[in-house]
Amino acid sequence: MPGFDAMPEEQQLRASVSAMTRELGPSYFQRVSTTGEHATEQHRKLTAAGFLGVHLPEEYGGGGAGLTEFSWAIEETARAGVPALSAIFSAGVNGTILARHGTAEQKDHWLRGLATGDLLSSFAITESDAGTNSHNIRTEAHRDGTDWIINGQKYYTSGMDQADFVIVVARTGHDHTTGRGRLSMFIPDADAPGLSQQNIPTALQIPERQATVFFDNVRVPADRLVGEEGRGLHASFAGLNAERLLVSSICLGVGRYALTKATTYATNRTVWTPPIGATRPSPTLSPRPTSNSNWQT
């Protein structure tokens, strides 16, 4: 949140995002969450104003700032009761990965699309048998001529129903010294032949859906390898570290939203007088009798 030393740029960015998202309000977020709609209007507003690409390179349509500025924007959406969750794994995770490890051609196509809001994406790394130990990933990719063929499945993949493409982490080899898998990252289209998804029902009331994603001989050209072959886990941490920062910004914003709701309610709710949140003087207590009195226990 803005502190006493907040720079004018931070104050301006936060105020602009806050004003824009408060126009939608919590009722919008609740509606799209319960009806299964996508938060398209929110995404359109924020990308048109440049907020969801503020951390991406200017030469690819972004704002040229950093993750700090992006975290301010994400926090303010949550503080307004309309958290921009899809921005975390799309522009946040994948945008950061492509900005740091993508080729010039990959940046020109996919990164530019994320910065301008023309594209949405998903990030597929989680597997039910691997958990946080990504070295145990079983989804595999092998060469077929100049192409790669991907087989396997991913679990709890966010926003696949909205994605134009997905960055997937797959095993492309094995380190016989450590026993760990050598991982690489690829960019298949979300509607690529052999790629399918199944919705996972959850208790979360959010617009973004979770899915199991199946890769059945999904073919991707060699120019869709992100970063170095076998170094995909290293490259993926550019996005995973960004995700940690941005998720914490969502949590901070939701906490501030809840605190504002609680204090407003306590200030205005009146059962008797004054309101329930008003400061009351402590009651005057009579002193306890001394042992010399006639007080009985």
C-alpha positions as CSV (number, residue, x, y, z in Angstrom):
1,M,0.0,0.0,0.0
2,P,1.2,3.6,-0.5
3,G,3.4,4.6,2.4
4,F,4.5,8.0,3.6
5,D,7.4,7.8,1.0
6,A,5.3,6.6,-1.9
7,M,6.4,8.3,-5.1
8,P,3.9,10.3,-7.2
9,E,4.1,7.6,-10.0
10,E,3.0,4.9,-7.6
11,Q,0.2,7.1,-6.2
12,Q,-1.0,7.9,-9.7
13,L,-0.9,4.3,-10.9
14,R,-2.7,3.0,-7.9
15,A,-5.4,5.7,-8.1
16,S,-6.0,5.0,-11.8
17,V,-6.4,1.3,-11.4
18,S,-8.5,1.7,-8.3
19,A,-10.9,4.1,-10.1
20,M,-11.2,1.8,-13.1
21,T,-11.9,-1.4,-11.1
22,R,-14.3,0.3,-8.7
23,E,-16.5,1.2,-11.7
24,L,-17.0,-2.6,-12.0
25,G,-17.1,-3.3,-8.3
26,P,-17.6,-6.6,-6.3
27,S,-21.0,-7.2,-7.8
28,Y,-19.4,-7.6,-11.2
29,F,-16.8,-10.1,-9.8
30,Q,-19.6,-12.1,-8.1
31,R,-21.7,-12.2,-11.2
32,V,-19.0,-13.5,-13.5
33,S,-17.9,-15.9,-10.9
34,T,-21.3,-17.5,-10.3
35,T,-22.5,-17.5,-13.9
36,G,-19.3,-18.9,-15.4
37,E,-18.7,-15.8,-17.5
38,H,-15.2,-14.6,-18.3
39,A,-14.0,-11.3,-16.8
40,T,-13.7,-9.9,-20.3
41,E,-14.7,-6.4,-19.5
42,Q,-12.2,-6.0,-16.7
43,H,-9.4,-7.5,-18.9
44,R,-10.3,-5.1,-21.8
45,K,-10.3,-2.0,-19.6
46,L,-7.0,-2.8,-17.9
47,T,-5.1,-3.8,-21.0
48,A,-6.5,-0.8,-23.0
49,A,-5.0,1.5,-20.3
50,G,-1.7,-0.4,-20.3
51,F,-1.9,-1.7,-16.8
52,L,-1.6,-5.5,-17.5
53,G,1.4,-4.9,-19.7
54,V,3.1,-2.3,-17.5
55,H,6.0,-4.6,-16.6
56,L,6.7,-5.8,-20.2
57,P,9.2,-4.3,-22.6
58,E,8.2,-1.2,-24.5
59,E,9.4,-2.5,-27.8
60,Y,6.8,-5.2,-27.6
61,G,3.9,-3.1,-26.5
62,G,4.4,-3.0,-22.8
63,G,5.0,-0.1,-20.4
64,G,8.7,-0.7,-19.8
65,A,8.4,-0.8,-16.0
66,G,8.9,-3.8,-13.7
67,L,7.1,-6.3,-11.5
68,T,6.9,-3.8,-8.7
69,E,4.6,-1.6,-10.8
70,F,2.6,-4.6,-12.0
71,S,2.2,-5.7,-8.4
72,W,0.7,-2.3,-7.5
73,A,-1.8,-2.7,-10.2
74,I,-2.8,-6.2,-9.2
75,E,-3.1,-5.3,-5.6
76,E,-5.4,-2.4,-6.4
77,T,-7.8,-4.6,-8.4
78,A,-8.1,-6.9,-5.4
79,R,-8.5,-3.9,-3.0
80,A,-11.5,-2.8,-5.2
81,G,-13.1,-6.3,-4.8
82,V,-12.3,-7.3,-8.4
83,P,-9.0,-9.2,-8.3
84,A,-7.5,-9.7,-11.8
85,L,-6.5,-13.3,-11.3
86,S,-6.0,-14.2,-15.0
87,A,-3.4,-11.5,-15.3
88,I,-1.1,-13.4,-12.9
89,F,-0.6,-16.5,-15.0
90,S,-1.0,-14.8,-18.4
91,A,0.9,-11.5,-18.5
92,G,2.5,-12.1,-15.1
93,V,4.0,-15.6,-15.4
94,N,4.1,-16.2,-19.1
95,G,4.9,-12.6,-20.0
96,T,7.9,-12.5,-17.7
97,I,9.1,-15.9,-19.0
98,L,8.9,-14.7,-22.6
99,A,10.5,-11.3,-21.9
100,R,13.5,-13.0,-20.3
101,H,13.9,-16.2,-22.3
102,G,11.9,-15.9,-25.5
103,T,13.4,-15.5,-28.9
104,A,12.8,-12.3,-30.8
105,E,10.2,-14.0,-32.9
106,Q,8.4,-15.4,-29.9
107,K,8.4,-12.0,-28.2
108,D,7.1,-10.3,-31.3
109,H,4.2,-12.7,-31.6
110,W,3.2,-14.0,-28.1
111,L,4.7,-11.4,-25.8
112,R,3.3,-8.5,-27.8
113,G,-0.1,-10.2,-27.8
114,L,0.0,-10.4,-24.0
115,A,1.1,-6.8,-23.6
116,T,-1.7,-5.5,-25.8
117,G,-4.4,-7.8,-24.5
118,D,-5.0,-9.4,-27.8
119,L,-3.9,-12.8,-26.4
120,L,-4.5,-14.7,-23.2
121,S,-2.4,-17.7,-22.1
122,S,-2.1,-20.4,-19.5
123,F,0.9,-22.0,-17.8
124,A,1.0,-25.8,-17.4
125,I,3.5,-27.3,-15.0
126,T,1.5,-28.9,-12.1
127,E,1.0,-32.7,-12.1
128,S,-0.8,-34.8,-9.6
129,D,2.2,-37.1,-9.0
130,A,4.9,-34.4,-9.0
131,G,3.4,-31.7,-6.8
132,T,6.1,-29.1,-6.0
133,N,8.8,-31.5,-7.0
134,S,9.0,-30.5,-10.7
135,H,11.9,-32.9,-11.3
136,N,9.3,-35.8,-11.2
137,I,7.2,-34.4,-14.1
138,R,6.1,-37.2,-16.3
139,T,4.8,-35.2,-19.3
140,E,7.3,-35.9,-22.0
141,A,8.4,-34.3,-25.2
142,H,10.5,-36.1,-27.8
143,R,11.9,-35.1,-31.2
144,D,10.3,-36.0,-34.4
145,G,12.4,-34.6,-37.2
146,T,12.6,-30.9,-36.5
147,D,9.4,-30.9,-34.4
148,W,8.6,-31.9,-30.9
149,I,5.8,-34.4,-29.8
150,I,4.3,-33.8,-26.3
151,N,2.5,-36.5,-24.4
152,G,1.2,-36.4,-20.8
153,Q,-1.2,-34.5,-18.7
154,K,-1.2,-31.5,-16.4
155,Y,-3.4,-30.8,-13.4
156,Y,-5.0,-27.6,-11.9
157,T,-4.1,-25.6,-14.9
158,S,-5.7,-22.1,-14.6
159,G,-7.5,-20.3,-17.4
160,M,-7.2,-22.9,-20.1
161,D,-10.8,-22.2,-21.2
162,Q,-9.8,-18.7,-22.1
163,A,-6.2,-19.3,-23.4
164,D,-5.0,-18.7,-26.9
165,F,-1.8,-20.6,-26.1
166,V,-0.2,-22.4,-23.2
167,I,3.4,-22.6,-22.0
168,V,4.0,-26.3,-21.0
169,V,6.9,-27.7,-19.0
170,A,7.8,-31.2,-20.2
171,R,10.6,-33.8,-19.6
172,T,13.0,-33.9,-22.6
173,G,15.7,-36.0,-21.0
174,H,17.2,-37.5,-17.9
175,D,20.2,-36.6,-15.8
176,H,21.8,-40.0,-15.0
177,T,24.0,-38.4,-12.3
178,T,21.3,-36.8,-10.2
179,G,18.3,-38.9,-11.3
180,R,16.4,-35.7,-12.1
181,G,14.5,-35.1,-15.3
182,R,15.8,-32.5,-17.8
183,L,12.9,-30.2,-18.4
184,S,12.1,-27.9,-21.4
185,M,9.3,-25.4,-22.1
186,F,7.1,-25.3,-25.3
187,I,4.3,-23.1,-26.7
188,P,1.5,-25.1,-28.2
189,D,-1.7,-23.4,-29.3
190,A,-4.6,-24.0,-26.9
191,D,-6.6,-25.6,-29.7
192,A,-3.7,-27.7,-31.1
193,P,-4.6,-31.2,-32.4
194,G,-4.3,-33.7,-29.6
195,L,-4.6,-31.1,-26.8
196,S,-7.8,-31.4,-24.8
197,Q,-9.0,-30.2,-21.3
198,Q,-11.5,-31.2,-18.7
199,N,-12.9,-28.8,-16.1
200,I,-12.1,-29.4,-12.5
201,P,-15.0,-28.4,-10.2
202,T,-13.7,-26.4,-7.3
203,A,-15.2,-24.5,-4.3
204,L,-13.4,-21.3,-5.5
205,Q,-15.8,-18.5,-6.5
206,I,-13.7,-16.9,-9.2
207,P,-14.1,-16.4,-12.9
208,E,-11.0,-18.4,-13.8
209,R,-11.6,-22.1,-14.1
210,Q,-9.2,-25.0,-13.3
211,A,-8.6,-27.9,-15.7
212,T,-6.8,-31.1,-16.3
213,V,-5.1,-30.7,-19.7
214,F,-4.3,-33.8,-21.8
215,F,-1.5,-33.9,-24.4
216,D,-1.9,-36.7,-26.9
217,N,0.9,-36.5,-29.5
218,V,0.7,-32.7,-29.6
219,R,3.1,-31.6,-32.3
220,V,5.0,-28.3,-31.9
221,P,7.6,-26.9,-34.3
222,A,11.2,-26.4,-33.0
223,D,10.8,-22.6,-32.9
224,R,8.3,-23.0,-30.1
225,L,10.9,-24.2,-27.6
226,V,11.3,-21.5,-25.0
227,G,14.8,-21.0,-23.7
228,E,17.4,-23.8,-23.8
229,E,16.5,-27.5,-24.2
230,G,16.9,-29.1,-20.8
231,R,17.0,-25.8,-19.0
232,G,13.3,-25.3,-18.8
233,L,13.0,-25.4,-15.0
234,H,15.6,-22.7,-14.7
235,A,13.7,-20.5,-17.2
236,S,10.3,-21.3,-15.6
237,F,11.4,-19.7,-12.3
238,A,11.3,-16.3,-14.0
239,G,7.6,-16.8,-14.1
240,L,7.1,-18.8,-10.9
241,N,8.9,-16.1,-8.8
242,A,6.8,-13.5,-10.4
243,E,3.7,-15.5,-9.5
244,R,4.7,-15.6,-5.8
245,L,5.0,-11.8,-5.8
246,L,1.7,-11.3,-7.6
247,V,-0.3,-13.8,-5.6
248,S,0.9,-12.0,-2.4
249,S,-0.3,-8.7,-3.9
250,I,-3.8,-10.3,-4.5
251,C,-3.8,-11.5,-0.9
252,L,-2.8,-8.1,0.4
253,G,-5.4,-6.4,-1.7
254,V,-8.2,-8.7,-0.6
255,G,-7.1,-8.2,3.0
256,R,-7.4,-4.4,2.6
257,Y,-10.8,-4.9,0.9
258,A,-12.0,-7.0,3.8
259,L,-10.6,-4.6,6.4
260,T,-12.4,-1.6,4.7
261,K,-15.6,-3.6,4.6
262,A,-15.4,-4.4,8.3
263,T,-14.5,-0.9,9.5
264,T,-17.3,0.6,7.3
265,Y,-19.8,-1.8,8.7
266,A,-18.7,-1.2,12.3
267,T,-18.8,2.5,11.8
268,N,-22.3,2.6,10.3
269,R,-24.1,-0.4,12.1
270,T,-26.2,0.9,14.9
271,V,-28.1,-1.5,17.2
272,W,-28.3,0.9,20.1
273,T,-26.4,4.1,20.2
274,P,-23.6,4.7,19.5
275,P,-22.6,2.5,16.4
276,I,-21.1,-0.9,17.3
277,G,-17.6,0.3,16.3
278,A,-17.6,3.4,18.4
279,T,-15.0,3.7,21.1
280,R,-16.6,3.4,24.5
281,P,-15.0,4.4,27.9
282,S,-14.0,1.5,30.1
283,P,-16.5,0.8,32.8
284,T,-15.5,1.9,36.3
285,L,-14.9,-1.1,38.5
286,S,-15.4,-1.1,42.2
287,P,-12.3,-2.1,44.2
288,R,-12.2,-5.6,45.5
289,P,-12.6,-5.7,49.3
290,T,-9.4,-6.3,51.3
291,S,-8.9,-9.4,53.5
292,N,-10.0,-7.3,56.6
293,S,-13.5,-6.8,55.2
294,N,-16.6,-8.9,55.6
295,W,-16.5,-10.0,51.9
296,Q,-17.3,-13.7,51.6
297,T,-15.8,-16.0,48.9
